[in-house]
Amino acid sequence: MKLIPARTLSDWIKVCTLYRSAFPIYERKPFPMIINGVKRGISDVLIIEHKGKFLGLVITIKSDKLVLVDYFAVSKKMRGKGVGSAALRLIRRKYKNKRIFLEIESVYKKADNLSERKRRKSFYLKNGLNETGVFVKLFGVDMELLGFGCKVCFEEYHRLYSQSYGKAISENVKKA
């Protein structure tokens, strides 16, 4: 299994299709914003692939020292088969000289999908991520930051958004 940058039209269609099906609309950035981030060198859009087969996606936002795994999804047919765990190991290897973290929906707020959120958090903790103690409101959605054996503070997280997407977007990133 490997991570490869999305390059072809076919790659981008697969990524966009999974992106739209795996994440609720209120959590999705406009896809042109993601493409623009790739063009500017602040984002990577990676395909999780094995023997030419599309298994999932990884979308990151990068700075000198930090990598935010902004979106991570495994194809529905491949879930529960170890693909996610293997992909997380590949992410750690790819960005080994940076502090890697991600956002998950809060497990401390009432929600229709609370059991799904708890399973997701358990999966990440089982795969080497740790609680950072940082809770945010991202466009009104309560989120928690998890890191790969690292700490990240709210100010660093907010600065990453501000540097990547500007003031208008970063104003929607608040400490919870």
C-alpha positions as CSV (number, residue, x, y, z in Angstrom):
1,M,0.0,0.0,0.0
2,K,1.2,3.5,-0.7
3,L,0.2,7.2,-0.7
4,I,0.5,8.9,-4.0
5,P,-0.4,12.5,-5.0
6,A,-3.7,12.9,-7.0
7,R,-2.6,13.8,-10.5
8,T,-4.9,12.6,-13.2
9,L,-8.5,13.5,-13.8
10,S,-9.5,10.0,-12.7
11,D,-7.7,10.5,-9.4
12,W,-9.4,13.8,-8.7
13,I,-12.8,12.3,-9.5
14,K,-12.3,9.4,-7.1
15,V,-11.0,11.8,-4.4
16,C,-13.9,14.2,-4.9
17,T,-16.5,11.4,-4.9
18,L,-15.2,9.9,-1.7
19,Y,-14.8,13.3,-0.1
20,R,-18.5,14.2,-0.8
21,S,-19.8,10.9,0.5
22,A,-17.5,10.5,3.6
23,F,-17.9,14.0,5.1
24,P,-21.1,15.9,6.0
25,I,-21.6,19.1,4.0
26,Y,-21.1,21.2,7.1
27,E,-17.6,19.8,7.5
28,R,-16.5,20.1,3.8
29,K,-14.4,23.0,2.5
30,P,-15.3,24.0,-1.0
31,F,-13.3,21.6,-3.2
32,P,-11.7,24.5,-5.3
33,M,-10.2,25.8,-2.0
34,I,-8.5,22.4,-1.6
35,I,-7.2,22.4,-5.1
36,N,-6.0,26.0,-4.7
37,G,-4.1,24.8,-1.5
38,V,-2.4,22.1,-3.6
39,K,-1.4,24.7,-6.3
40,R,0.0,27.0,-3.5
41,G,2.0,24.1,-2.0
42,I,0.2,24.3,1.4
43,S,-1.9,21.1,0.9
44,D,-1.4,17.6,-0.3
45,V,-4.2,15.5,-1.8
46,L,-3.0,11.9,-1.5
47,I,-4.6,8.7,-2.7
48,I,-4.3,5.6,-0.6
49,E,-3.6,2.9,-3.2
50,H,-2.8,-0.7,-3.3
51,K,-1.8,-2.4,-6.6
52,G,-3.5,0.3,-8.6
53,K,-6.7,0.2,-6.6
54,F,-8.1,3.3,-5.0
55,L,-8.6,2.7,-1.3
56,G,-9.1,6.1,0.2
57,L,-7.9,9.7,0.5
58,V,-5.7,11.9,2.7
59,I,-5.9,15.7,2.5
60,T,-3.4,17.7,4.5
61,I,-2.6,21.3,5.3
62,K,1.1,21.9,5.9
63,S,3.5,24.4,7.5
64,D,7.2,24.2,8.4
65,K,6.6,22.2,11.6
66,L,2.9,21.1,11.5
67,V,0.7,18.8,9.3
68,L,-3.0,18.9,9.8
69,V,-4.6,15.8,8.4
70,D,-7.6,17.8,7.3
71,Y,-9.5,14.9,5.7
72,F,-8.9,11.2,6.0
73,A,-11.3,8.6,4.5
74,V,-11.2,5.0,3.5
75,S,-13.5,3.7,0.7
76,K,-16.7,2.1,2.2
77,K,-15.9,-1.3,0.8
78,M,-12.4,-1.3,2.4
79,R,-13.3,-0.2,5.9
80,G,-12.6,-2.7,8.7
81,K,-9.9,-4.4,6.7
82,G,-6.8,-2.6,8.2
83,V,-6.5,0.0,5.5
84,G,-7.0,2.9,7.8
85,S,-4.4,1.7,10.3
86,A,-1.9,1.0,7.5
87,A,-2.6,4.4,5.9
88,L,-2.0,6.2,9.3
89,R,1.4,4.5,9.5
90,L,2.2,5.8,5.9
91,I,1.1,9.3,6.9
92,R,3.5,9.2,9.9
93,R,6.3,8.0,7.6
94,K,5.6,10.6,5.0
95,Y,5.6,13.5,7.4
96,K,8.1,12.1,9.9
97,N,9.9,15.4,10.6
98,K,6.7,17.3,11.4
99,R,4.1,17.3,14.2
100,I,1.0,15.6,12.8
101,F,-2.5,16.1,14.1
102,L,-6.1,15.9,13.1
103,E,-9.6,17.1,14.1
104,I,-12.4,14.8,15.2
105,E,-16.0,15.7,16.1
106,S,-16.4,16.0,19.8
107,V,-17.5,12.9,21.7
108,Y,-18.5,15.2,24.6
109,K,-21.5,16.8,23.0
110,K,-24.9,15.2,22.3
111,A,-25.1,14.1,18.7
112,D,-27.1,11.7,16.5
113,N,-23.9,9.9,15.5
114,L,-22.3,9.9,19.0
115,S,-21.5,6.1,18.9
116,E,-19.8,6.6,15.5
117,R,-17.8,9.5,16.9
118,K,-16.7,7.4,19.8
119,R,-15.7,4.5,17.5
120,R,-13.7,6.9,15.4
121,K,-11.9,8.4,18.4
122,S,-11.1,4.9,19.7
123,F,-9.7,3.9,16.3
124,Y,-7.4,6.9,16.3
125,L,-6.2,6.4,19.9
126,K,-5.6,2.7,19.1
127,N,-3.4,3.8,16.2
128,G,-1.1,6.0,18.1
129,L,-2.8,9.4,18.3
130,N,-3.2,11.1,21.6
131,E,-5.5,13.6,23.1
132,T,-4.0,17.1,23.0
133,G,-6.5,18.7,25.3
134,V,-7.4,21.3,22.6
135,F,-11.1,21.7,21.8
136,V,-12.2,24.0,19.0
137,K,-15.3,25.3,17.2
138,L,-14.6,24.9,13.5
139,F,-17.3,26.7,11.6
140,G,-19.6,26.1,14.5
141,V,-18.8,22.4,14.8
142,D,-17.3,21.2,18.1
143,M,-14.1,19.4,17.4
144,E,-11.2,17.9,19.4
145,L,-7.5,17.8,18.2
146,L,-5.6,14.5,18.4
147,G,-1.9,14.3,17.7
148,F,0.7,11.6,16.8
149,G,2.6,11.7,20.0
150,C,2.8,15.5,19.9
151,K,1.3,18.5,21.5
152,V,-0.2,21.3,19.5
153,C,-1.7,24.4,21.0
154,F,-4.7,26.4,19.8
155,E,-2.6,29.3,18.7
156,E,-0.5,27.1,16.4
157,Y,-3.6,25.5,15.0
158,H,-5.3,28.8,14.4
159,R,-2.1,30.2,12.8
160,L,-2.0,27.3,10.4
161,Y,-5.6,28.1,9.2
162,S,-4.8,31.8,9.1
163,Q,-1.6,31.4,7.0
164,S,-3.3,28.8,4.7
165,Y,-6.7,30.4,4.1
166,G,-6.5,33.9,5.4
167,K,-8.3,36.0,8.0
168,A,-11.9,35.4,6.7
169,I,-11.6,31.7,7.1
170,S,-9.6,31.7,10.3
171,E,-12.2,33.9,12.0
172,N,-14.4,30.7,11.9
173,V,-11.9,28.8,14.0
174,K,-12.4,29.4,17.7
175,K,-11.3,28.0,20.9
176,A,-14.1,26.0,22.6
